[in-house]
């Protein structure tokens, strides 16, 4: 199942979004551009030495930006909706928006907006 097929109404926790199990970002630690992006399915990355390291991108975002909502299902529904939305603008040809902001900034803005309105 892909992100676009997720029923966000049924999402209650992070594992509901990351159902597919372990996803390894092959360039996470080595790619300076990576900090501007969001990988909703990433649970691991390869280090410079090629060693697999645990790193859950959404878990990091939750702990860093939304810790007060960690126990609230609303957060996970918002993350789900924003992950699905991100897939759409990731494929967008609107390069002007990319110049003005990063994918990560838009994602965080999306999550905060959805939390504020109750998804």
N, C-alpha and C positions, 0 to 999 in steps of 0.2 A: 504494500500500500504506500502511496506517495502522500506528501503533504496536501496536495490538492484534493485528495480523496477523503481526508479526515473530516469527521463530523464534530466540529468544535463544540457543539451543544452537549456532547457526551464526554468531553475532556474534563477531568477532575484533578489530574496530577501530571507531572512532567513525563512520566513513563507513557502516558496516553498519547503524547506527541511523538516521542522517540521510540515507538513500538518496534521498529525494525532492528533494534539492538545496537551493537557497536558500529559507529561510523568513524573512520579514521581520516583526518585531514592530512593529506600527504605533505602539505607545505606550511602548516600553521605556525610553527616556531621560526621558520626561515623566511617568511614572506612579510615584509614590512607593510604591504598593502592590506594584509589580512585584518589588521586592527580596525579598518574602516568597514569591514564586512560582517555579516552575521550568518552563521551556519546553524540552522535550527536542529539539525540532526547530529552535529558533531559531538562525540563523546570522548575521542582520543585524537592525538596528533603524532606525527613522526618527528623526533628531535633531529638536530643537525647530524647526529651520529646514526640516524636511522632507527633509533629505539622508540618503540611505541610507548607513549605517555598518556595518562588519563587527564582529560580536560573536557569538561562538558560546557559548551558555549552558553546554552540557555541557563544552566545552573549558575555560571559566573554572572550573567546578566541579572538573574534573580537576586543573588547575594550582594551584588554591587549596587544595583539601582532600585530594587523593589523588595528589600528584606522584610518590610512591614506587612507585605501581602503573601509571604511565603506559605501560609496555612490557608489561604483564601482561594477557593476554586475559580473565582473571578479572574485572578491573575493567569491561570493556566488556559482559560478560555480566551483571554486577551492575547496571550502568547501564540496560541493556535491561530487565531484570526490574523494576527500580524505576520506570522510565518507564511500563511497562505497568500496574504497580500504582497509580501516581499517577493515571492516567486513571480508575481505578475510584473512588479516594477524592475526586477532583476533582468527581465527580458525586454524591457521597454527601450525604445530608441530615443527617449527624452534625455539626451546627454546634458542639456542645460541644467536640469535638476541635480544631476550628478556633480556638476561643478559647484553648485551652491551648498550641497550638504553631502554627507556620507550615507551609505546604506545603513550603517549602525545607528546614526543619529535619527534617521527616519523611522527605523524600527523602534527605538526607544520612545520616540514621540508617539508612534502608533499605540504602543502598549499603554503608555500613560493616559492617552486620550480615551482608550477603550475602558480602562479601569475607572476613569472619572465618570463615564457615561453608563457604566454597568454593562459593558460589551455591546 
